[in-house]
């Protein structure tokens, strides 16, 4: 691999407050950025599945394939979604997969106890989800029911979707119209077992995990199961410690972690009308991801020094109060969310050795969605655009970044690093550099020192106000634009990075 030495100097736009930040990137990168960190999550919650993905086979108004919206499939294909987690979330530990197979008019209904108590008619089930993943080109990640299910139930689900044929469950699948197995690789063994999954203690769950994992069989050669243990909530390091200590390494391929950017659980604030102070608090939580993955990884290192087990951040994103009259956990998506996406993905890149899957919560109409729908209308959010600009990093080798002389976003006595960066190099030798400036007011001049010659092109996501968003009346208000605000001089490139902007540069 070619060596690149990149130095990035950031200057405050205002000379009197000029700050210079240097980011050195050593390009002898070892770790490939797993595309699965660009994963998503879809739960039976609010309008994520019903109305978001699925509008029913009989729908004559909204174009669909087998009931799944064509516009959503196309948008997710374009985004290069690598993996999609389903059916929850908290819903997963109430879900009995057999309710969602067979003739739709004969499926039993259940109460969705976590998300408003509405009647779930199970019209969207295993076949719908797995066929949809094929249409999108994403690997499915099924979250099994440990909290209220049975070992046999999960073992049977694995057999139903993965056994080639000639077994009770595979014959049932064939009877239900699907001859070939889907070969599902990624399996969650419960969700949030410390909370909605059963309020368990880690020691109890670790034993339960061992029991469930024992009966999950690899039925096909093509998909060795990748079993993911329900992981810690944010700062619960003891949870990770106990799982790593009590579950033998050969029985586990991934340990999860959940972290949302929330101002205050009892008062999360508006999705679109927020103060600078609230914005600062959201950024504090988003940047916490750095410390969280560092510390959970350090615990994993003790038990798995070869880093065979992945840290899977299978729920992350911003969480605000649901606007009145909206479906459960619906929220708009502003430039604040673009900042969360940009810095979080940079953190995941920079921890590519251990963080090998992540799933943004959630894909459509719920929390930090990449897509919003309103009947036949659909729009792409700023978060969608950041993920699309960034997907050039998928499968590239991460180039470690060292930032010094940081510029800060100050809020009273508190301050946060304003600049976030990550870089990677593709197999063909191109470099991609992602830069985020979360500062709410200051633009900055950024000087890159590159040890690589080549043509530089760029894209930027920015807007007039931090609170701006794409609405159904103006769905393309915020879209990536060509970025030309840089000058190359020798091996230095000076870049003008506006306040609250995300920039991706490509060096070819
Ligand atoms: O994403 C919404 C909910 O947040 C999920 O169902 C749960 O796992 C988490 O608490």
Boltz pocket constraint, residues with backbone or C-beta under 6 A from the ligand:
constraints:
  - pocket:
      binder: B
      contacts: [[A, 43], [A, 88], [A, 89], [A, 90], [A, 91], [A, 191], [A, 192], [A, 315], [A, 361], [A, 362], [A, 367]]
      max_distance: 6.0
